[in-house]
Amino acid sequence: MERDMEDAPSANSMPSLPHIPTARQAPLVSEPSTMSVDNFVPDVDDNGIMSAISRRPSASSMQVTTGREEISMMRRGSLPPTFGRGTGDGVTPENVHETVEYEEADIDTVSIDLDSYGTPGPSPSSPPRNDASMERSVRGQSVEMGYTDETQNEGPSEKEHHVGSASAPTSPLEHPALHQHDEHHRQRESLPIVMLVAERYPPELAPGLGEIVRHCVHRNFVTAETMVEIEIGHRVAVSFVEDDDLPAGSVVVRSSHANFRSVPAREKFEVQVSYRRKIEAFRALGRMLGTVFALDDVNMLGTVMNWREDAQFDTIGVMIDCSRGAVLTVNSVFYLLRTCALMGLNTFQLYTEDTYEIPNEPFFGYLRGRFTQEQIVSIDNYAFEFGIEVGNPSFTSLQAAPSLRWDIWGKYCNGHDLRACESYTQEVMLSKSEETYDFIGKILDSASAPLRSKRIHIGMDEAHGVGEGRYKQLFGQKDSTDVFLEHLKRVHEMCKSRGLKPMIWSDMLFTLAAKNTSLTSYYDDKPLPPEMSHSMPSDLDLVYWDYYHTLADDYGKKIRHHRDLGYEPWVAGGIWTWNRFYSALPFTFEASRACLQACKKDAVRNIFVTTWGDDGNECDILSALPGFLYYAEHGYTHETEVDWGMMKRNFAAICGGRLDDWVYASKIDIVGLDKGRFPPNPSKWLLWQDPFYSFLSPQYRELNLEAYYNEIADNLMRVSTQDLDIYPLNTRLRFPALIARALALKAHLREHLVAANSAIASERAQRLYDVAMGPVRALREAVDELWRWHRDQVWLQTYRPFGLEIIEMRYGAIRTRLESLEERVLSVCGVGDGGGSGGGGSGHHRRGSDGDGSGRGGGGGAGGSGRSDSSPRVGVVHGGDDDVEGRMMMGGVGIPEVEEELSEIYVGVGLDVVVDYARAYTPSRSLGTG
C-alpha cells in the first residue's frame, strides 16, 4: 500500500545479522573520523537550538511534493498536552508502605524529550558515575517496588499493588530544543553485571529461548542446557511457568527473596515468570534484560524483579514494506522477529505486493527479489516459536502490483495498453473479468499456503480509476463505488471458500462515497452513509490507517465512523520511513502517541504499525526500531504515555543501541522543525539536488547548514565508533553520520562557487580553483564513502540486492555531476581541458599525499594531462587557448548554471518541505514527471 502524501491530511534458526555486532565482537566499522569530537559541547541559544541555525519565518501552509503533484499542507492543530506521572502494576511484599522514588536528575528517570534525546553519548571527558550511590543503583526503574529496611529479608506476597512510576512520562516533543548537553544523561559505561539463567521452562519455549541465547546482545542470558561458563559476575535463576489462571495477555514477574545477598541457607534466589501466552514470556525476558542492563547494585534485584503487565490489545505488531525494491533477507526477518518477541509484539506482516512466488507464473515478482514458498514457511515456523503470528502477505486485489505492469499482464489491468494508458488505470486491476479472478485465486492460494494464519490482507486501497479505462469499454459506464463493492464481494467470497478471513484498508470506502480521490475525504468529519454497510460483507475486517494526526480526538472520530458502519476496526499507525534516509522518530512518536491513546480510550482490540519505502526505499529499516518499541511499550501499559526510562533500558538491552543517539540521528531532517507540520526530508533533497543548480538552496539561504550538519556528523561519528561493546547497534549510526558529513559540504557549495565566480578578474581563477580542489573534491570523497557504506553496510546487510540499482543510479548521477563540476571549474581555471575521467572520488586530480593536487592512477587529470600544479596557470590552457582571464571576463568561458540567479520555490516554508528524488534532482522535470 503506497503511502503517498499528495492526498495526505493536513498535518527458523539462522545466524544473527552480520551488520549488528554483539558485545565482545569486533565492531564492523572503519577507523573513527580524524576530526576530534571528544570534548564537544554544543553551543545552544536560549531556546536550546544550536546557534549555528537561525529560524526563518514560516507561513501557514507548506508546499509538499511527492513526484506527482505539489500540494498545500495545512498547519496541524495544537500538540497533545503533557501528561503527569504514571503508574504501573507491580507485586510487592505485604508490608511495603511506600515506593522508592529516584531523583529526577538520575540517569534515565527524566523522560525523553528533545532536550534529552538530542544528547548523544558522553565524550571521554564526562565525569564518572557514582556507582556507590544506592539512589542511582537502578536507573529509573518503573513499577518496581521499594522495600523498607525492616523487610529486607521478606519474600514477596501474593498481594498486588499499583505503585507510582519512578519516571515522569511526558511528551517526547514537549520542549523546542533539539540538542542540549546534559551531564545527567550519561550512557552506561560498563557491561551488565548479571547473567540470567533460564533453569525451568515449558518445552514450548525451548526453541525460542535457544535463539535468544544465541543472539542476546550482551551475552547475559543462557538456559541451563546452553550454559558453559559464567562470564558475568552474578547468576540469577529464572523459571517460566505457564499459568492458565492468568488472563490472556497478562504476565507476572516475581522474585523469591527481597534481597539477592540475604538468602537463607538451602534456598536460592530465583525470578519466576508466570504467563498465559507465549509472547508475554518473551516480553518479560526482554524487560528483565533491560532491568539488569541498568542495574549497578545486585542487592536491588529483589526489588526490581517484580512487576505485572497486562496487554492492552489482543494483537499488536508491525508491517514491513517489501514491495519497493527492498526485500528483506531471511536472516533480517529472523532478526526482526527475535526483536519483536522481546518487545512483546505478537503479529508480523511482510507487505508483499508481488515479492513472493506463484507457481507457473515466472514473471510474478520477476527480478524483484521475491520470497520463495520455502522461505516463507521458514519465517512462519521461526515466528511460531516466539508466539508471533505472521500475517498473510498483503497483496493488492485492485491496485495492480508492479509485476502486473509488464506487457504480458495487460489482460489483468485496466489500461488499454500498458505502454500507453491512463496514469491511473494502468495501476488498477480489471474487475469483472474472469481472467482477473482466476489470477486472484492463484494469488490467494500462493499467499496463504505457507502460513498458519488464516488472516489475509487483500489491500483494496488507493484504487483510483476503478471503473475507468478498459472496464468502461468492456462493461460500460458504472458508478465507481458499485464497481468497487462488486469486486470486494467477489474477492471476499473467494477468501471465504478457502477458509480465509480477509481484511482491507478502509480508505476507498470513504473516498468513493465522497466522490473525491483525495485522502482529505478519508480523514474529514463526514461518516459514511449507513446504506454503505448494507452493501458490504459483514465479516470483513476494516483497517483504518492514519499516520498524520497528532491529536487523539482525530483518531477517535474515525474509529467511531467505522463502528457506525457495524465494523470493529483494526488501526494501523505509521513509522515515518518513506521518502527519506532515516526514520522521522520525533513526529512518529507524536502521531503514534495520539493514535495509541485513542485506541486505548476507545478499546480498540487490534493494532499494528507500518513502515513504507516509497521512492526508492532509501531508509535504513533499523532506524524504525525505536518506533516498534514505542508501540510495544504502549501495548503493555494503561497509561497515556510510556515510561521513557524503561524504554531506554529495553532498547539498549534488546536492540543494543542507545536510544538518545538513535533519536538524535533524526536531526538530519529536523532543522528548527515546526512541530505542527509533517516531518520534512531535507537530507534527501539536499543530497540529491544537482550541484550545478542547487535550485532548492534558496529555501535555506538564511541558515548555516554547514555548521549544523558538521555538528551532527561529529556527534554521530563518535557514538557510532565508541562503546560498541555496550551499544553495538550504534555502529549503524555511521550511515546518518556520513549523510550529515556530505550535507555539510554540499549545502552551501553553490554559494562558494557563486562567490568565486563573482570575484574580481584577477582573483577569479584562483578562487574557483580553490573551490574545486577544496569543497568540491572533499564532497566527492564524502559522497563516495557514503555510497559504499549505504551499499555494503546497510542495503546488502539487510536486503536482497534487487532494487539496489535504483539507489546506485542516484549515487552514480550525483558522482558524475560532481566530477563534471570539478572538471569544468578546473577547465575555466586553465587546468586541463575538461576531458579527463576522474571518476569515483579517486579522479586523476585527487590530491597527492602532500595535498598538492597531483594526479594518480597513471596520469590524466580532470583534463587528462596528469598535471600536478597546486594552483591554476592563468592564461595557459591545453590546446593553445590564450588568456583565460580575458576570456572569462568576456563570457567566453564560464559556468552558466552558476551565473543564474535562484528564486525560492516554496515560499515562506524554509526547509519544512517534502520533495522526492525526481523533483529534487533536476528542475527540468524529465525524470519521470513529464
Secondary structure, DSSP 8 states (H G I E B T S, - for coil): ----STT----------TTS--TTS--S-----SS--TT----B-TTSSBTT-------SEEEEE-SS-EEEEE------------EEEEE--TT--S-----TTSTTTB---TTTTT-----TTS----TT-GGGSBSS--S-----GGGTT----S-EEEEE-SSB---TTSSS-S----TTS----S--SEEEEEEE--GGGHHHHHHHHHH-TTS-EEETTT-----SSEEEEEEEEE-TTS-TTEEEEEESSS-SS---TT---EEEEEESSHHHHHHHHHHHHHHHHTBS-GGGHHHHS-EEEE-SSSEEEEEEE-SSS--B-HHHHHHHHHHHHHHT--EEEEE-SS-B--TT-TTTTTTTT-B-HHHHHHHHHHHHTTT-EEEEEE--SSB--GGGGSGGGGGGBSSS-TTS--TTGGGBB-TT-HHHHHHHHHHHHHHHTT-S--EEE----S-TTTT-THHHHHH----HHHHHHHHHHHHHHHHHHTT-EEEEESHHHHHHHTT--STHHHHSS----THHHHTS-TT-EEEEE-SS---HHHHHHHHHHHHHTT---EEEEEE--TTSSS--HHHHHHHHHHHHHHHHHTT--EEEEEE--TTT--S-GGGGHHHHHHHHHHTT--SSS--HHHHHHHIIIII---HHHHHHGGGGG-SS--TTS----HHHHHHHS-TTT-TTGGGGTTS-HHHHHHHHHHHHHHHTTSSTTT-GGGGGGHHHHHHHHHHHHHTTHHHHHHHHHTS-HHHHHHHHHHHIIIIIHHHHHHHHHHHHHIIIIIITTTB-STTHHHHHHHHHHHHHHHHHHHHHHHHHTTSS-S-----TT--TT---TTSS----SSS--TTSS----SS--TTB-TTS-B-HHHHHHTTSS--HHHHS----SSTT-TT-----HHHHH-TT--SS--
